[in-house]
């Protein structure tokens, strides 16, 4: 395989999901059992998601909504292990 083809194949494998793909993933993600730092967690096929606000803050102000994507490729094994543990039944 030539270096150019190898680089293109590698780039295709490591491409990050688009915002639209992450939104669709979040909409079908399953809620996890445990909280991380007081924040709700969901597990999608492309990423884990964590609420932008603590559960208590969101209960006090229902207008506080939002979640952040946690991509496996962008985080350490320790961080991903914490999310996997939170999502284990």
N, C-alpha and C positions, 0 to 999 in steps of 0.2 A: 504494500500500500504506500503510495507516495505521501510525503509529509503534508501536502496540501489537503489531500483527501482525509488523512488521519485527523488533521486539525478541524476540518469541517464536521467529521463524524463526532469528534469529541465535543465540539461546540453544540451540536444538536442534542447530545445526551445531557449536557449540563445546563441547557437553557432554562431560565426561570419561568414559572407560570405567569401568565398575564393577569392583570387585575380582574378581568372578566372571568378567567378560569378559577381564580381564587374565590371570587364571589359565588360562583356556581358550586364550588367545593364546600364553602361555608354553609350554603343553603341546604346541603345534603349531609353535613357533618353530624356525627352522633355526639350527644353530650357525654362528658366524662363524669365519673363518680366523684372524684376528689377535686378540691380546689388547689391552686398554686398561688401562694402569697395572697390568699383571700379572693382570688379572681377565678371566675368560671372558665372551664376548658372544654374544647370540642376537638374531636379527631376526624379529619377529613382524609380523603385519599391522597391529596397533594400536599397537605400541611396540617399541622395542629393549629388551633386558634385559641387565643386567650382574651378574655374580656378586657377592655381598656380601663375599666374601673373595678374596684372591689365590689363584691356582692352587696355589702352593706351600703356603700355609696349609691349604687344603682337602686336599691330598695328605698332609700331616702329621697332620691330624685329620679323618677322614672324616665325623665328626658335624657339622662346620661346613658347613651348607648354607643356601642362600638366594640370592635374586636380587632386584634392584631394577628396577622399570620405569622406562624413560626415554622419556617422551612427547615426540613431536615438537613439539607446541604449547607445551610448558612449558620448552623449552630454546632456546638461541641457535643460529643457523645454524652457528657454529663447532663447537659440541658435537655437533650432529646430523651435521655433515660428518665428524667423527672417527668416529662410529659407522658411517656409511655406508662410509667407507674401510675400516674393520675388517671389514665384511661383503662387500666386493667380492672376488670370486674372483680 
